[in-house]
Amino acid sequence: MSDGTSTYFGPLIHHGKRNENTGLYGIEINPAMAILFNDTSWTQLEFDQRMALKRQPLAQWLHGFYSTHAQPYPIKVSTLHELCGSEAKRMSDFRKELKKALGVLHELSGWEWQIDDKDLVHIKKTPSASQQRHLTKKGKGTA
């Protein structure tokens, strides 16, 4: 983990123990790493939605990517192509895959999408409860 001026390395789990009677585990997160897991530093993905996207790698990637955005901003199709690591050689092929994946996400999550005449992908979605709290704190209201 790096902030650009220094790099931290070390374990995520400080220590742990197992209750032999119940089989339950207890762990303590390394305090130096725990700061990564405050209320605004991680995103919980909808597990059922994620499981419904098995064997659909682009839809899975888009789901993870856009789940981290409370109010997604428009992104160029070519930028998504680069970010997701697509192996599509022609942008027209990627665009076709992208539209299919976005359609799947719409059916699954209700997220609205469009690709405008500037080739920007627009996503409109309802922020999660934690994202809404974050937006309220930042004074940005709702999506």
Summary of the structure (lengths in Angstrom):
residues: 143
radius of gyration: 19.0
end to end distance: 31.0
largest distance: 62.5
contacts: 324
relative contact order: 0.13
helix: 43%
strand: 17%
